Amino acid sequence: MHINQVKTRFAPSPTGVLHLGGARTALLNYLFAKQSNGKFYVRIEDTDKERSSTQNSQSIIESLQWLELTWDEEIVFQSHNAKKHINIAKHLIDAGHAYYCFKQQEENTNGSFQSDKIINPWRDALVHQFPKDKKPTIRLKVPLHGKITLDDLVQGPITIENRHLEDVVLVKSNGDPTYMLSVVCDDHDMNISHIIRGDDHISNTFLQLHIYQAMKWDIPKMAHIPLIHNPDGTKLSKRKGAIDIQEYKNAGYLPLALCNYIAKLGCGFQDREIMSIEEMIQLFRIENINKAAARIDFDKLKYVNACHIKRYPKDKLVHLILEHIDNEMVITHNTEERIHNCYDAVVKRAVLLTDLVQTTKMYLPEFTPMYSDMAKTLLEKSNITLLENATFQLKHIKDFYKPNIENTIKCLAKEHNVKLVSIAMPIRACLTGITQSPCIFEMMQIIGKLDTIKRLEQGIAYARKT
């Protein structure tokens, strides 16, 4: 087999959902393939039947779809190719590169290093020595002497002596092929040209190289990328700190913003900070990936998200806002128009899509303020007479626009010899139910006189009750 076209794959295990580290691996494979006009495949590595689940597979697929990492051709499920993998194992036995093992335990189906290889007594056993009452595993027959080198595109050349490599299990005693065998077989069958994955796979790679060599198959180019660490420097893993990608979606992150951030984790993009997917494809270079692990910075992630919200096409963002609002309140024909009217006011303050939705709701005619504890305290202590006077003055503004609204409230404050904040803060509480919001004068213009007066009167009624 001779590999011409660049073909990469993302091959997650459905023993868990897609987390940030996996998403970055998928993204970098996608960027490299698209940059080279190649193919990007997805393969679900479900050889671990006990821990894999259809639910996790579906969750991974949905997360990739949300991230807009579109794959080529149909998704491959590794378990569907089990018969092929077993046939390869038998071929390895016939060629003297694997053997039947009748040990009681099936230890180490993944690669591990040893100080010195313990020779398995079944390595060179003859058929007549096989016990008839036991089912064997099939193990790779790693050479006892010599060295093997991984020429890694990120880590550089890494050499290990074969005596440190165990004869790993290729097929379990129940007849199921292991990941170690299946991953090599599938990468060969799919003509994968480049394997980009986490550097926690390096120990496996030396054993996989032996399988490639034994089968006389072309070896894909390898790039083992450093893992993502938590802010405290601990490993980001499925068991610690690795948040489901769907949780980032629910928290209000945009898929492009998340891709932008994780692409730059430990990788240079010519000092570009905020990028489109097209720019990421153009600027990505494997040689710019750092060897050291990168620590996630959630404040930086929020900053990147805020930048992308401001750059997002207005019509698409309005559609996203409508989708979220539709789940929480009844939408009328005036809703979309009101969103367009308040768009500039709310977008410049938003960090997360959830912030944007909550702030936008305040401008809608369907919105009913639910007073926060701070807003309640503010209204309870407010000068009701002054608030009623403000409502009266606002009712009689002929042209209900921001300059006139602002001038009216400022004049009222001056007339009563109080600071503007003494009137503005209770008005904000009445309008929004909270004590922080965009400019209230602009808000009153957008929601109109009728909704402004209605909300003020509701706030005054609440203040009177207390």
PAFIGU-930535 format. One line per 10 residues: number of its first residue (from 1); their letters; for each residue x, y, z of C-alpha. Coordinates in steps of 0.02 Angstrom, whole numbers, plus 32768, in hexadecimal, padded with zeros to 4 digits. Example, Ala and Ser with C-alpha at 12.3 -4.5 7.8 and 13.67 -1.06 7.14 Angstrom:
<rs>
1	AS	8267/7F1F/8186  82AC/7FCB/8165
</rs>
This chain:
<rs>
1	MHINQVKTRF	8000/8000/8000  8040/80AD/7FD3  7FEF/8141/8026  7FDE/81DF/7FBB  7F4B/8247/7FFA  7F4F/8288/80AC  7ED3/8228/8115  7EBD/8243/81CF  7E45/81FA/824B  7DFC/821F/82F4
11	APSPTGVLHL	7DE4/817B/8350  7D90/8194/83F9  7D62/810A/8471  7CAA/810B/84A6  7CD9/80DF/8558  7CB1/8195/857D  7C70/8233/852C  7CD7/82AE/84C6  7D3D/8323/8534  7DAF/83B5/850F
21	GGARTALLNY	7E4C/834E/84ED  7DF1/82DE/8473  7DA2/8373/841E  7E4E/83C1/8402  7E8F/831E/83B8  7DFA/8318/8341  7E12/83CF/8312  7ECC/83C0/82EB  7EAC/8327/827F  7E22/8387/8226
31	LFAKQSNGKF	7E8E/8421/820A  7F20/83BD/81C5  7EB3/8359/814E  7E57/83F1/810B  7EF8/8454/80F8  7F3B/83CA/8089  7E98/83B0/8028  7E93/8306/8079  7E12/829D/80D3  7DDE/82A2/8189
41	YVRIEDTDKE	7D8E/8203/81CE  7D38/81D6/8271  7D4B/8127/82B8  7CF8/80ED/8359  7D70/8077/83B1  7CF4/800B/840F  7D5F/7F71/842F  7D47/7F83/84EB  7C99/7F37/84EE  7C83/7F3F/85AA
51	RSSTQNSQSI	7CA4/7FFA/85B9  7C67/8038/850F  7BB5/8071/84F5  7B46/80A6/8465  7B15/813F/84CB  7BCA/8179/84D6  7BE3/815B/841C  7B4C/81C5/83F4  7B85/824D/846B  7C31/8253/8419
61	IESLQWLELT	7BE3/8260/836C  7B6D/82EC/83A4  7BFD/834B/83F2  7C62/8340/8351  7BCB/837D/82F0  7BB6/8410/8367  7C6E/843C/8351  7C4C/8437/8295  7CDB/83BD/8276  7C8E/836B/81DF
71	WDEEIVFQSH	7CD9/82C2/81B4  7CE9/826D/810C  7C8C/81CC/80E3  7C2F/8162/8162  7C68/814C/8216  7CC7/80AA/8230  7CA0/8040/82C9  7D39/7FD9/82F5  7CD5/7F47/833B  7C89/7F2A/828E
81	NAKKHINIAK	7D35/7EFA/824D  7D5B/7E79/82D5  7D62/7DE5/825E  7DE4/7E3C/81F1  7E4C/7E62/828A  7E49/7DAF/82C6  7E7F/7D72/821A  7F13/7DE9/8222  7F42/7DA1/82CC  7F3F/7CF1/8284
91	HLIDAGHAYY	7FAA/7D2C/81F3  8027/7D70/8271  802C/7CC6/82C5  804B/7C6E/8220  80D7/7CEA/81F9  8129/7CCF/82A3  8100/7D7D/82E6  807C/7D48/8365  8053/7CB1/83CF  7FCB/7C5C/8434
101	CFKQQEENTN	7FDC/7C7B/84EF  7F88/7C14/8575  7FB3/7C7F/860C  7F28/7C8C/868B  7F24/7D4A/8685  7F11/7DB8/85EB  7F7D/7E41/8633  7FB1/7ED7/85CB  7F40/7EE8/8536  7F90/7F94/852A
111	GSFQSDKIIN	8048/7FB5/8516  80BC/7FC6/85AA  8175/7FD9/85C7  81D9/7F5C/862C  8288/7F69/8672  82AC/7EC2/8620  8239/7E51/85BE  81F8/7DB7/8619  81FA/7D2D/8599  814D/7CE2/8584
121	PWRDALVHQF	815A/7C24/858B  80DA/7C15/84FF  813F/7C7C/8482  8189/7BE3/842E  8115/7B5A/846C  80E4/7AD1/83F2  802F/7AA5/83C9  8037/79FF/8424  8061/7A5F/84C4  7FC0/7AC5/84BE
131	PKDKKPTIRL	7F43/7A9A/8548  7E9C/7A60/8504  7E32/7AA5/8591  7E68/7B5B/8584  7E45/7BE3/8506  7EE0/7C44/84D5  7F02/7CFA/84B6  7F6A/7D2F/8421  8003/7D96/844B  8077/7DFC/83DF
141	KVPLHGKITL	8124/7DAE/83D5  8191/7E46/83F2  8248/7E28/83C1  82B6/7E03/8457  8346/7E6E/8417  8361/7F0E/83B7  830C/7FB7/83BD  8279/800E/836F  826A/80C7/834A  81D2/8137/8340
151	DDLVQGPITI	81F3/81CD/82CE  8173/8242/8319  8144/82E6/82C5  812E/833C/836E  819D/82DE/83E9  822B/82BA/8371  827E/820D/8363  8263/819B/83FA  82BE/80F5/8404  829E/8065/847A
161	ENRHLEDVVL	82EF/7FBB/848C  827C/7F2A/8465  82AA/7ED4/8508  8242/7F59/8561  81A3/7F2D/8500  812A/7EA8/8539  80D8/7E2B/84C5  8032/7E84/84C5  7F8B/7E29/84B2  7F41/7E3B/8403
171	VKSNGDPTYM	7EA9/7DC9/8418  7E57/7DA1/84BF  7E2C/7CF0/84F4  7D75/7D14/84CE  7DA4/7D34/8419  7D96/7DF2/841C  7E23/7E55/83CB  7E73/7EDA/8438  7E8A/7F92/8413  7F44/7F75/83F3
181	LSVVCDDHDM	7F21/7F07/835D  7E81/7F59/831E  7EC7/800A/8316  7F55/7FD3/82A4  7EE4/7F6B/8234  7E64/7FF5/8220  7EE5/807D/8201  7F2F/8010/8178  7E85/7FE6/812A  7E53/809F/812B
191	NISHIIRGDD	7EFA/80D2/80DC  7F1B/814C/816A  7FB3/81B6/813E  7FC8/8219/81E0  7F9B/81EA/8292  7F88/8280/8305  7F5E/824E/83B8  7F8A/826B/846D  803A/8245/84AB  7FEF/81CA/8528
201	HISNTFLQLH	7FEB/8152/8493  80A7/8152/8479  80C1/80B2/84DE  8041/805A/8470  8091/809A/83D1  8132/8034/83E1  80CE/7F93/83E6  8060/7FCE/8356  80FD/7FF0/82F0  812E/7F3A/8308
211	IYQAMKWDIP	8085/7F06/82C0  809D/7F77/822A  814A/7F30/820B  8110/7E7C/8222  8085/7E98/81A2  80FA/7EF9/812D  807E/7F89/812C  80A8/803F/810D  80B4/809C/81B2  804F/813D/81C1
221	KMAHIPLIHN	80A8/81D8/81FA  808E/81F3/82B4  8074/8292/8318  805A/827D/83D4  8019/831E/841E  802B/834F/84D5  7F93/833D/8544  7F2C/83CB/858B  7F41/83E9/8645  7ECE/8438/86C4
231	PDGTKLSKRK	7EF9/84E7/8704  7F53/8495/8798  7FC2/842F/8724  7F6C/8388/873F  7F3E/831E/86A9  7E98/8342/8655  7E48/8298/8648  7DA0/8241/863E  7DA9/8227/86F9  7DE2/82D6/872B
241	GAIDIQEYKN	7DB7/837F/86E3  7D89/8346/8634  7CE0/8399/861C  7C6B/8351/859A  7C6C/83BD/84FC  7BAE/83C5/850A  7BC5/8422/85AF  7C28/84AA/8555  7B98/84B7/84DB  7B19/84C5/8567
251	AGYLPLALCN	7B85/8545/85C2  7B79/85BA/852C  7C1B/85A2/84CC  7C18/85B0/840F  7C62/8519/83B3  7CD9/8586/834E  7D17/85DD/83EC  7D3A/8537/8441  7D96/84F7/83A7  7DF9/8599/839D
261	YIAKLGCGFQ	7E2F/858A/8453  7E5E/84D1/8454  7EBA/84E0/83AD  7F30/855D/83FE  7F4E/84F5/849A  8006/84CC/8486  800A/84FA/83CE  8042/8598/8375  7FD8/85EB/82EE  804B/867A/82BF
271	DREIMSIEEM	8012/86D8/835A  7F5F/86E0/831A  7EE8/86E0/83AD  7E38/86E3/8364  7E21/8679/82C8  7D9E/8634/8253  7DA5/857B/8229  7DEB/85AA/817E  7E79/8609/81D1  7E9D/8577/8245
281	IQLFRIENIN	7EA6/8502/81AF  7F1C/8577/8155  7F91/859A/81E7  7F9B/84F1/823F  8046/849F/823E  806F/83FC/8297  8120/843A/82B4  80DB/84CB/831B  8091/8457/839F  80EE/8464/8443
291	KAAARIDFDK	812F/83C9/849B  80F9/8407/8546  8048/83F4/8588  7FD8/848E/8581  7F6E/84C6/8614  7EBB/84F7/85F5  7E8F/85AB/8623  7DD3/85BF/8635  7DDE/867D/863E  7E39/867E/8597
301	LKYVNACHIK	7DB7/8608/854F  7D2D/8681/8582  7D8D/8711/8535  7D9C/86B3/8490  7CE3/868A/8496  7CB5/8740/84B3  7D1E/8772/841D  7CC7/86F3/83AF  7C1B/872B/83E9  7C45/87DA/83AC
311	RYPKDKLVHL	7C83/8794/8304  7BF2/871D/82EC  7B7B/8743/825A  7AE7/87A3/82A0  7A5F/873C/824C  7AAA/8698/8289  7AC0/86D9/833B  7A0D/871A/833F  79D5/866D/8307  7A38/861D/8396
321	ILEHIDNEMV	79EC/8696/8413  793D/866F/83D3  795E/85B5/83E3  798E/85C7/849A  7902/8641/84C4  7881/85D2/8470  78A3/854E/84F5  787B/85C8/8582  77F0/863E/854C  7767/8653/84CD
331	ITHNTEERIH	77A5/86AB/8430  7739/872C/83D4  774E/8781/832B  77A2/8814/8383  782A/87AD/83D6  78A6/87A2/8346  7893/885C/831F  78B5/8888/83D5  7950/8818/83D5  7993/8872/833C
341	NCYDAVVKRA	7973/891A/8392  79D3/88EC/8430  7A5B/8889/83D7  7AE6/890A/83DF  7AC2/8931/8495  7ACC/887D/84D1  7B54/8834/8461  7BDD/88AB/849B  7BC9/886F/854F  7BB1/87B4/8530
351	VLLTDLVQTT	7C36/8735/855F  7BCE/8696/854B  7B38/8672/84DE  7AD6/8652/857E  7B00/8704/85B8  7AC4/8745/8511  7A1F/86E8/851E  79FD/871F/85D0  7A22/87D5/85AA  79BE/87D1/8508
361	KMYLPEFTPM	7925/878F/8565  7920/8830/85CA  78F6/8890/852A  7866/8822/84F4  77AF/884F/850B  7792/87A2/8556  7811/87C3/85E1  77D4/87CF/8695  785B/8806/8711  7880/878A/879B
371	YSDMAKTLLE	78D6/87F3/8820  797D/87B4/8861  79A1/87C4/891B  7A0B/885F/88FA  7981/88AA/888E  7900/8887/8916  796D/88DC/8999  7987/8971/8926  78CD/8986/8905  78A1/8971/89BB
381	KSNITLLENA	7918/89FE/89EA  78F0/8A6E/8956  7895/8B15/895C  77EB/8AE0/8919  77B2/8B94/8900  784B/8BB8/8896  782E/8B19/8830  7778/8B49/8815  77AD/8BF6/87E0  7827/8BAA/8762
391	TFQLKHIKDF	779B/8B3C/871D  772A/8BD2/870B  77B0/8C37/86B0  77D6/8BA7/863A  771E/8B93/860F  771A/8C43/85CC  77B2/8C3B/855B  7770/8C58/84AC  7804/8C12/844B  783B/8B7A/84B0
401	YKPNIENTIK	78F2/8B73/847C  7991/8B5C/84E0  79C8/8C14/84E7  791E/8C4D/8523  790F/8BBE/859F  79BC/8BDD/85E7  79A1/8C99/85F3  78FB/8C7F/864E  7947/8C0F/86D3  79DF/8C80/86EA
411	CLAKEHNVKL	7971/8D19/8700  7908/8CBC/8780  79A4/8C8E/87E2  79DF/8D42/87DF  7933/8D82/8812  7931/8D10/88AB  79E8/8D30/88D1  7A17/8C77/88C8  7A9C/8C1A/8866  7A66/8BCE/87C1
421	VSIAMPIRAC	7A8B/8B1F/8803  7A05/8B38/888A  7980/8B37/8802  79D6/8AD0/877C  79F7/8A37/87EA  7941/8A1E/8822  790A/8A38/876E  7985/89B2/8735  7941/893B/87B9  788F/895A/877D
431	LTGITQSPCI	78BC/8941/86C6  792D/88A9/86D4  7918/885A/8780  79D4/8869/879E  7A4F/88F2/87CD  7AC5/88E5/8738  7A91/88F7/8682  7AB5/8957/85E3  7A8C/8A12/85DE  79DC/8A2A/8621
441	FEMMQIIGKL	79B9/8AC5/85B6  79DD/8A63/8517  797A/89D0/855D  78E1/8A3D/857C  78E7/8A7E/84C9  78F1/89CC/8484  7867/897F/84ED  77FA/8A19/84D4  7792/8A88/8544  7706/8A0C/8568
451	DTIKRLEQGI	7779/897F/85A5  77E5/89FC/8604  7750/8A43/8664  7708/8995/8681  77A9/8955/86D0  77C1/89F1/8739  7711/89E4/877D  772D/892C/87A7  77CC/895B/8805  7775/89E6/8864
461	AYARKT	76E9/896D/8894  776A/88F3/88D7  77C2/897D/8939  771C/89B5/8985  76F4/8905/89C1  7793/88FE/8A25
</rs>
